[in-house]
Amino acid sequence: MIARPFSILILLCLLPVIAFSQNLPMGTRINSSRAGNAITAVNLQQPDEIREIERLMVARDTKKAYKLASGYVEEADNAALNGITRYFAHNAMCVVYTQIREYDQAMNECDIAIGLVGGHWSACNNRSTSLFS
């Protein structure tokens, strides 16, 4: 009679080890994971313009970054693009303004970005950076 509860106890102790020992899938599975041609895709959700602005900021070319970011904001706002695209544009403008020490404008751009997509952490982080710079 003791053998059965003991074996159940051992099974319950080993179950988490067995369940979590496998590698967790990363990215988004496309098609069935059982299909032979299933692929994993990663969605970075970041427009190409933002990558170029980031590249310019790393290179400390703030004049070109400012020009590209302000043009991107104007284009996104005038074309009434979706909220996430406008979010990225205003968030990039916040970063550029922070870099050139225009903190009031940076805060304004971050506030706009947060208003567009409130749950996205990057604009909140950039707003804090601007606030404490």
N, C-alpha and C positions, 0 to 999 in steps of 0.2 A: 504494500500500500504506500510506503514511503517512496518507492522508486518513481512512481508516476508524478507526484508533485515536484520531486527533485528534477526530473527530466524536463518538466514544464518550466521550472525556474531557470534551468540552464538555457533552454530555448529562448526564453524571454530576454535573458542577458545577452545572448549572441545575436539576436535579431537586429538591433541597431547597428552592430558592427558589420553584419552582412549587408544591410540596406544601404549604409553610407560608405561602403568601401568602393563602390563603383564611381567612375568619373561622371560628374554631372555634365549634361549637354550644355553647350554655350551657344548663344545666338538664337536664331529663329529657325525651326525645322520647316522645310518646304517639302510638301508631299508627305506621305506617311513615313514614319521612322522605320517601318517594316519593309518599305519598298526598296528595291535594290538601287534605285537612282535618286534617293533622297539626298538633299544637300543642306548644308547649314549656311545661312546668310547672316551677315552682321549689318545692321542699319545704323549708321553713324548719325543720321538726322542733321547733318550740318551742310549747308549750301557751300558750293565751291568758292563763292565770294568771301565767305568767312575764313576759309583756309588761306586765301591770298592775303587778307587783312592780318591774320595771325603771323604769316610769314614776314610781312612788312614790319610788324611790331617787333618781332624777334630780331630783325635786321636793324632795328632802331630808325627806320625810315618813316617817321611819324607824319611827315607832310604827305607822302603818297598814301599812307594808311588812312589819314584824315580825309583825303580827297575821295578815295575808294569807298570808305564807310559812309560818308555823307551822301555820296551819289547813290549808294545802295539803300540807305534809309529813304531818300526821296523817291527812288524808283518803287520800293516796296509800299510806301504809303500812297503814292499817286495811283498805282495800279491796283490798290486795295487787295494786295496779295493775302494769303491766309495768315492766321495769327502766328503760327510758328515761324514763318518766313520773316514777318515783321518783327517778331521777338528777337530773332538772331541779328537782324539789322540794327535795332536799337541797342541791343546788348553789346554789339561790336562798337557802336558809337560811344557807349559808356566807357569801354576800355580805352578807346583812343583819347577821349577827353581826360580820363584819369592820367594817362601817360603824359599828356601835354599840360597837366596841372590845372585844368579847367574843371574844378570839382563841382561847382553848381550845375554846370551843363551835364556833367557825368551823372550826377544824382538824378537829374530830370530824365535823362535817357534810360537809366536803370529803372526808374519808376514806371516809365512807359512800357518797358519790356516786362516788368513784373505784372503790370495791369493786363498785358496781353496773354501771358502764360504764367500764372501765379505759382504753380508748383515746380517750376524748373529752377534748380538750385543755382545755376551759373550767374544769373542776373542778381540774385540776392548776395552771392559771394562778391561779385564785382561792385555792387553798391556799398558793401561793407568796406571793401578795399579803398574805394573812393572817399568814404566817410572818415576813415582813419589815416588817410595819407596826409 
